[in-house]
Amino acid sequence: MLTYVPGLVYFFLLIFFLIYLSLSNLMAIKTSKFSIGDIVKHKHFNFRGVIYDVDFEFNNSEEWYKSIPKDVRPRKDQPFYHLLAENNEITYEAYVSEQNLVNDDSDEPVRHPLIEEIFTGKKGSGYFKQSN
């Protein structure tokens, strides 16, 4: 019976290790480069906006995702940001991957009509809202 003990110990250590790996993947901390209220601009297209929500990974329809040309389609395993966006002609809402955004250092306010409904004011290079 004692000859089986080392085998059982290794077996239980293996099971423990596999459970540990599974739990550590589930509890992985996801971070984003930008925060709610940050003013950003798109790297490739002429628009900018203020972030009002963050999805830590892609959370839109497959139809929307496949409508993006394959050669510029972003990875799904990264943060995606909801923007109150503007260009020189119109305001709208945009859903943009982190890899396609950079900080907008212009200090110009975003002129989207929903800004005042979501944010309390502008401070420095971003917007803020009162905490609940």
Long-range contacts (C-beta under 8 A, 24 or more apart in sequence): 30-56, 30-57, 30-79, 32-56, 32-79, 32-81, 32-98, 33-79, 33-98, 33-101, 34-79, 34-81, 34-98, 34-101, 34-103, 35-126, 36-129, 37-119, 37-126, 37-127, 37-128, 37-129, 38-103, 38-125, 38-126, 39-103, 39-104, 39-106, 39-110, 39-125, 39-126, 39-127, 40-81, 40-83, 40-96, 40-101, 40-102, 40-103, 40-104, 41-101, 41-102, 41-103, 41-104, 42-94, 42-96, 42-100, 42-101, 43-99, 43-100, 43-101, 43-102, 44-72, 44-100, 46-87, 46-88, 47-85, 47-86, 47-87, 47-94, 48-85, 48-86, 48-87, 48-104, 48-106, 48-110, 49-83, 49-84, 49-85, 49-86, 49-94, 49-110, 49-112, 50-83, 50-84, 50-110, 50-112, 50-115, 50-119, 50-126, 50-127, 51-81, 51-82, 51-83, 52-82, 52-83, 52-84, 52-118, 52-119, 53-81, 53-82, 54-79, 54-80, 54-81, 54-82, 55-79, 55-80, 55-81, 55-82, 58-97, 60-95, 64-95, 74-99, 74-100, 75-99, 84-110, 84-112, 84-114, 84-115, 84-118, 85-112, 86-110, 86-111, 86-112
